[in-house]
Amino acid sequence: MGVTGIGGFFFRSHDPDALRAWYAEHLGVGAGEYGVWDTQAGPSVFSPFAADTDYFERDKQWMLNLRVDDLDEMCEKLRAAGIEVIRKPEWDMPGVGRFARIHDPEGNAIELWEPEASRQG
């Protein structure tokens, strides 16, 4: 018996309805009733960072990381919707995968992660 996965992610918002709609439209996250989202099995990372990390904005306490199966396609879709996508080769990690970063309308960082295994096949 033990924890089997993340059951939810809850955070404050200045306009919860608008932000929920943005996540549903652009990322397909939380579009179900009460924000329920059926996820696929796969790796998840639970990792506290040092308080002085520069990996994400210093004024934020968290950064959401979403696993994607085709990073290039997702980045194209987001850019077509007018969302700035940041890609830095130094973020990619052999054996782990590729990464991109976007921000939601309230400035929260969202890291998009394509695990290396999803590119094989």
BELBEL-V302389 format. One record per residue. N is the residue number from 0. RES is the residue in one letter. D_CENTER is the distance of its C-alpha to the mean C-alpha in Angstrom with 2 decimals. Layout:
N;RES;D_CENTER
N;RES;D_CENTER
This chain:
0;M;28.11
1;G;24.86
2;V;21.20
3;T;19.77
4;G;16.06
5;I;13.81
6;G;15.54
7;G;13.45
8;F;11.39
9;F;13.74
10;F;13.93
11;R;16.53
12;S;16.59
13;H;19.53
14;D;19.35
15;P;17.54
16;D;18.83
17;A;17.77
18;L;14.20
19;R;14.02
20;A;15.53
21;W;13.17
22;Y;10.07
23;A;12.56
24;E;14.03
25;H;11.40
26;L;8.63
27;G;11.13
28;V;9.60
29;G;12.45
30;A;15.16
31;G;17.69
32;E;20.35
33;Y;19.32
34;G;15.61
35;V;16.08
36;W;13.70
37;D;15.11
38;T;12.79
39;Q;14.21
40;A;15.53
41;G;14.14
42;P;13.22
43;S;11.13
44;V;11.55
45;F;13.06
46;S;14.27
47;P;15.84
48;F;16.28
49;A;19.62
50;A;20.24
51;D;21.07
52;T;18.11
53;D;17.40
54;Y;14.07
55;F;12.53
56;E;14.69
57;R;17.67
58;D;18.00
59;K;14.70
60;Q;14.77
61;W;11.14
62;M;7.75
63;L;4.67
64;N;3.33
65;L;3.01
66;R;6.57
67;V;8.44
68;D;12.24
69;D;13.21
70;L;11.33
71;D;14.46
72;E;14.82
73;M;11.37
74;C;12.11
75;E;15.58
76;K;14.72
77;L;12.66
78;R;15.51
79;A;18.05
80;A;16.77
81;G;17.36
82;I;13.87
83;E;14.05
84;V;12.07
85;I;12.78
86;R;13.59
87;K;15.71
88;P;17.56
89;E;17.90
90;W;14.21
91;D;14.92
92;M;16.60
93;P;19.32
94;G;19.10
95;V;15.37
96;G;13.79
97;R;12.48
98;F;9.70
99;A;9.02
100;R;7.93
101;I;8.26
102;H;9.40
103;D;10.08
104;P;13.88
105;E;14.40
106;G;13.09
107;N;10.10
108;A;7.89
109;I;4.23
110;E;4.28
111;L;4.65
112;W;7.17
113;E;10.34
114;P;12.53
115;E;16.03
116;A;17.62
117;S;16.02
118;R;17.95
119;Q;21.14
120;G;23.18
